Amino acid sequence: MARQRRGRLVDGILVLDKPLGISSNRALQCVKRLYTAAKAGHTGSLDPLATGVLPLCFGEATKFSQYLLDADKAYTSTFVLGERRSTGDAEGEVLAVHDAGGLTEAEVNAALVAFRGEIEQIPSMYSAIKHEGQPLYKLARKGLEVERKRRRITVFELQLRAFRPGERAEIDVYIECSKGTYVRSIAEDLGEALGCGGHVSALRRTRAGPFTLEDSVTLETLEALRNNDQQSAMDELLMPADTVLGGLPLVRLTESGGFYLRQGQPVLVPNAPQNGMVRVALETGEFLGVGEMLDDGRVAPRRLIVTSG
């Protein structure tokens, strides 16, 4: 006998403004409980130190979470220069200090040039990357360190927004970057380039894929709605599953075409893109999922949603 799923069948994407001091998984579990949702997942971890945009996928939307994992991100962050820490952020132990009082804004701006465009990073030992099945941060907390391969990432934009001189100089930066970029690694590498060490003291994600802080909702807002039995208002905060797929071309099918696609059969689509992945919807607007264009002009199902119908 199949095990009965616990919780409501909730579908959609909620953009959470993750609060300071909790893990992404804990934030997910809190929201999942508030929605009494049967199935939910987050789309890439934010450190407990970090706040901001954390898209959460519910139900059928979890099928498209990879598109958010692969999406570009944007952050604002504060770096402390003149102090190196074990974790690369304010939560770690102080490993070395250096008087950064002689550092100038011009020197910082000049050093930042090397961190724009395509660069290579060595991921922090306190990242969630796995080594032989274990997240690196778990190994680091046991005092272990393993060799990490350099990873090529892209920093599309890196702006110096404020400079506060002193023995522990502080800078505020804005960063737009590709997936897999570690802001703490930029802070550490910048500190090394300047000869004084550095770490992240504050980090806020302002965008993940198509979602920004303007789309986000706080835990306090959700808790208030739940406490006032406003479940429908909570559900209205959920965005459609295909919101994350806005970068894919859209093809529309007739009802009969949609029927055959749902049976797993490729369907001919006139005037469709010649290749690549596409969003698929019915002529009525109902979203069906993601398909792939074949050489003969048919669209093959790749990731379809299941509807109550």
C-alpha positions as CSV (number, residue, x, y, z in Angstrom):
1,M,0.0,0.0,0.0
2,A,1.4,3.4,-1.0
3,R,2.2,5.7,2.0
4,Q,-0.1,8.6,2.3
5,R,1.5,12.0,1.8
6,R,1.3,14.3,4.7
7,G,0.4,17.9,4.2
8,R,-1.4,20.0,1.7
9,L,-0.7,19.8,-2.0
10,V,0.8,23.3,-2.5
11,D,2.3,24.3,-5.9
12,G,4.3,27.4,-6.7
13,I,7.3,29.5,-5.8
14,L,7.7,31.7,-2.7
15,V,10.6,34.2,-2.6
16,L,11.6,34.4,1.0
17,D,13.7,37.2,2.5
18,K,15.8,34.8,4.6
19,P,16.5,36.3,8.1
20,L,19.9,36.5,9.7
21,G,21.2,33.6,11.8
22,I,19.4,30.6,10.5
23,S,20.3,28.1,7.8
24,S,18.5,27.9,4.5
25,N,17.2,24.5,5.4
26,R,15.8,25.7,8.7
27,A,14.1,28.6,6.9
28,L,12.6,26.1,4.4
29,Q,11.3,23.9,7.2
30,C,9.7,26.9,8.9
31,V,7.9,28.0,5.8
32,K,6.9,24.5,4.9
33,R,5.3,24.1,8.3
34,L,3.5,27.5,8.0
35,Y,2.0,26.3,4.7
36,T,1.4,22.8,5.9
37,A,2.9,21.8,2.6
38,A,3.5,18.2,1.6
39,K,6.6,18.9,-0.6
40,A,9.1,21.8,-0.7
41,G,12.7,22.5,-1.4
42,H,15.1,25.5,-1.5
43,T,17.2,26.5,-4.5
44,G,20.7,26.8,-3.2
45,S,22.0,27.5,0.3
46,L,22.5,30.9,1.9
47,D,24.8,30.9,4.9
48,P,23.3,31.7,8.3
49,L,25.3,35.0,8.1
50,A,23.5,35.9,4.8
51,T,20.1,37.3,4.4
52,G,17.9,38.0,1.4
53,V,16.4,36.3,-1.7
54,L,15.9,32.6,-1.1
55,P,13.4,31.1,-3.6
56,L,11.4,28.2,-2.2
57,C,9.7,25.7,-4.5
58,F,6.5,23.9,-3.5
59,G,5.0,20.8,-5.0
60,E,5.3,20.6,-8.8
61,A,7.5,23.7,-8.9
62,T,10.3,21.6,-7.3
63,K,10.8,20.0,-10.8
64,F,12.2,23.3,-12.0
65,S,14.4,24.2,-9.1
66,Q,17.6,23.4,-11.1
67,Y,16.9,26.5,-13.3
68,L,17.3,28.6,-10.1
69,L,20.3,26.7,-9.0
70,D,21.9,27.5,-12.3
71,A,20.8,31.1,-12.4
72,D,23.0,34.2,-11.9
73,K,22.9,36.0,-8.5
74,A,23.4,39.5,-7.1
75,Y,24.6,40.5,-3.6
76,T,25.5,43.4,-1.5
77,S,28.2,42.8,1.0
78,T,30.5,44.4,3.5
79,F,34.2,43.3,3.6
80,V,36.5,43.9,6.6
81,L,40.1,44.5,5.5
82,G,42.9,43.9,7.9
83,E,41.6,40.7,9.5
84,R,41.7,37.1,8.2
85,R,39.2,34.6,9.7
86,S,39.0,30.8,9.6
87,T,35.6,30.7,7.8
88,G,36.1,33.8,5.6
89,D,33.3,35.5,7.4
90,A,32.5,37.1,10.8
91,E,31.6,33.8,12.4
92,G,35.1,32.4,12.2
93,E,38.1,32.6,14.5
94,V,40.6,35.4,13.9
95,L,43.7,33.9,12.3
96,A,45.7,37.0,11.5
97,V,45.4,40.8,11.8
98,H,47.2,43.6,9.9
99,D,46.8,47.3,10.3
100,A,44.9,48.4,7.2
101,G,45.0,52.1,8.2
102,G,47.2,53.1,5.3
103,L,44.9,51.6,2.7
104,T,43.2,54.0,0.3
105,E,40.1,53.9,-1.7
106,A,42.1,54.1,-4.9
107,E,44.1,51.1,-3.9
108,V,41.0,49.1,-3.3
109,N,39.4,50.1,-6.6
110,A,42.6,49.1,-8.4
111,A,42.7,45.7,-6.7
112,L,39.0,45.0,-7.5
113,V,39.8,45.1,-11.3
114,A,41.3,41.6,-11.1
115,F,38.1,40.2,-9.7
116,R,35.8,41.2,-12.6
117,G,35.0,39.0,-15.6
118,E,36.0,35.3,-15.8
119,I,38.1,34.4,-12.8
120,E,39.0,31.2,-10.9
121,Q,38.2,30.5,-7.3
122,I,39.2,27.9,-4.8
123,P,36.0,27.2,-2.8
124,S,36.1,27.8,0.9
125,M,36.4,24.8,3.2
126,Y,33.3,26.2,4.8
127,S,31.2,25.8,1.6
128,A,28.5,23.2,1.0
129,I,30.4,21.5,-1.8
130,K,30.7,17.8,-1.2
131,H,33.9,15.8,-0.9
132,E,33.3,12.0,-0.9
133,G,29.7,12.6,0.1
134,Q,30.5,15.0,2.9
135,P,29.9,18.8,2.8
136,L,33.2,20.6,3.1
137,Y,31.9,22.6,6.0
138,K,31.4,19.5,8.1
139,L,35.0,18.4,7.4
140,A,36.2,21.9,8.3
141,R,34.4,21.8,11.6
142,K,36.3,18.6,12.4
143,G,39.6,20.4,11.7
144,L,40.1,18.7,8.4
145,E,41.1,20.3,5.2
146,V,41.1,18.7,1.7
147,E,42.3,19.8,-1.6
148,R,39.7,21.7,-3.7
149,K,39.8,22.2,-7.4
150,R,39.7,25.7,-8.8
151,R,36.4,26.6,-10.3
152,R,35.8,29.1,-13.1
153,I,33.1,31.6,-12.4
154,T,32.1,35.0,-13.9
155,V,31.7,38.3,-12.0
156,F,29.6,40.4,-14.3
157,E,29.7,43.5,-12.1
158,L,31.7,44.4,-9.0
159,Q,31.1,47.9,-7.7
160,L,32.8,49.6,-4.7
161,R,29.9,51.5,-3.1
162,A,31.5,52.8,0.1
163,F,35.0,52.9,1.7
164,R,35.5,53.4,5.4
165,P,39.2,53.7,6.3
166,G,40.8,52.6,9.5
167,E,42.9,49.8,11.1
168,R,40.1,47.5,10.1
169,A,39.0,49.2,6.9
170,E,35.5,48.4,5.6
171,I,34.1,48.4,2.1
172,D,30.6,48.0,0.8
173,V,30.4,46.2,-2.6
174,Y,27.7,45.2,-5.1
175,I,28.3,42.0,-7.0
176,E,26.5,40.3,-9.9
177,C,27.9,36.9,-10.6
178,S,27.3,33.4,-12.1
179,K,26.3,30.4,-10.1
180,G,28.9,28.8,-7.8
181,T,30.5,32.2,-6.9
182,Y,31.6,32.4,-3.3
183,V,31.6,36.0,-2.1
184,R,33.6,35.1,1.0
185,S,36.3,33.9,-1.4
186,I,36.3,37.2,-3.2
187,A,36.8,39.0,0.2
188,E,39.6,36.7,1.2
189,D,41.4,36.9,-2.1
190,L,41.0,40.7,-2.2
191,G,42.5,40.9,1.3
192,E,45.4,38.8,0.2
193,A,45.9,40.9,-2.9
194,L,46.0,44.0,-0.7
195,G,48.4,42.3,1.7
196,C,46.2,42.8,4.8
197,G,43.7,39.9,4.8
198,G,39.9,40.2,4.6
199,H,36.6,38.6,5.4
200,V,32.9,39.1,4.9
201,S,31.0,40.8,7.8
202,A,27.6,41.1,6.1
203,L,26.0,39.5,3.0
204,R,22.6,40.1,1.4
205,R,21.4,38.4,-1.7
206,T,19.4,40.9,-3.7
207,R,18.6,38.7,-6.7
208,A,18.4,35.1,-7.8
209,G,17.5,34.5,-11.4
210,P,14.4,36.5,-12.1
211,F,13.5,37.1,-8.4
212,T,14.5,40.2,-6.4
213,L,14.0,41.6,-2.9
214,E,10.9,43.3,-4.2
215,D,9.4,39.9,-4.8
216,S,10.3,38.6,-1.3
217,V,8.3,38.1,1.8
218,T,9.5,37.8,5.4
219,L,8.9,35.0,7.9
220,E,7.2,37.5,10.2
221,T,4.7,38.3,7.4
222,L,3.9,34.6,6.9
223,E,3.6,33.9,10.6
224,A,1.2,36.9,11.0
225,L,-1.0,35.6,8.2
226,R,-1.0,32.1,9.6
227,N,-1.8,33.2,13.1
228,N,-4.8,35.1,11.6
229,D,-6.0,32.1,9.6
230,Q,-5.3,33.8,6.3
231,Q,-4.3,30.7,4.4
232,S,-5.7,32.1,1.1
233,A,-3.6,35.3,1.4
234,M,-0.6,33.1,2.0
235,D,-1.3,31.1,-1.1
236,E,-1.7,34.2,-3.2
237,L,2.0,35.0,-2.4
238,L,3.0,31.9,-4.4
239,M,4.2,32.6,-7.9
240,P,3.4,30.1,-10.8
241,A,5.9,27.3,-11.3
242,D,6.9,28.6,-14.8
243,T,7.9,32.0,-13.4
244,V,11.5,30.7,-13.2
245,L,11.5,29.6,-16.8
246,G,11.0,33.1,-18.4
247,G,14.2,32.8,-20.3
248,L,12.9,29.8,-22.3
249,P,10.8,30.3,-25.5
250,L,7.2,29.5,-25.2
251,V,5.3,27.1,-27.5
252,R,1.6,26.5,-27.3
253,L,-0.3,23.3,-28.1
254,T,-3.9,22.4,-28.9
255,E,-5.8,20.3,-26.3
256,S,-5.1,17.2,-28.4
257,G,-1.4,18.1,-28.7
258,G,-1.3,18.5,-24.9
259,F,-3.0,15.1,-24.4
260,Y,-0.3,13.3,-26.5
261,L,2.5,15.2,-24.9
262,R,1.3,14.1,-21.5
263,Q,1.3,10.5,-22.7
264,G,5.1,11.0,-23.3
265,Q,4.8,11.4,-27.1
266,P,6.6,14.2,-29.1
267,V,4.1,16.6,-30.8
268,L,4.6,18.6,-34.0
269,V,4.6,22.4,-33.3
270,P,4.4,24.7,-36.4
271,N,6.8,27.7,-36.4
272,A,8.5,26.6,-33.2
273,P,12.2,27.2,-32.4
274,Q,14.5,24.8,-34.3
275,N,16.2,23.4,-31.2
276,G,16.7,23.8,-27.5
277,M,14.5,23.7,-24.4
278,V,11.1,25.4,-24.4
279,R,8.2,26.1,-22.1
280,V,5.1,24.3,-23.2
281,A,1.6,25.5,-22.5
282,L,-1.9,24.9,-24.0
283,E,-3.6,27.5,-26.1
284,T,-5.7,28.2,-23.1
285,G,-2.6,29.3,-21.2
286,E,-2.3,26.2,-18.9
287,F,1.3,25.5,-18.3
288,L,2.4,21.9,-19.1
289,G,6.1,21.9,-18.4
290,V,9.4,21.9,-20.2
291,G,10.1,20.2,-23.6
292,E,12.9,19.9,-26.0
293,M,12.7,20.7,-29.7
294,L,13.7,17.8,-32.0
295,D,15.2,18.1,-35.4
296,D,11.9,17.3,-37.1
297,G,10.0,20.2,-35.6
298,R,8.4,18.2,-32.8
299,V,8.6,19.0,-29.1
300,A,9.4,16.1,-26.8
301,P,8.4,16.2,-23.1
302,R,11.2,16.5,-20.7
303,R,9.7,17.7,-17.4
304,L,5.9,17.9,-17.1
305,I,3.8,19.0,-14.2
306,V,1.0,16.9,-12.8
307,T,-2.3,18.6,-12.4
308,S,-5.3,17.7,-10.3
309,G,-7.1,16.9,-13.5
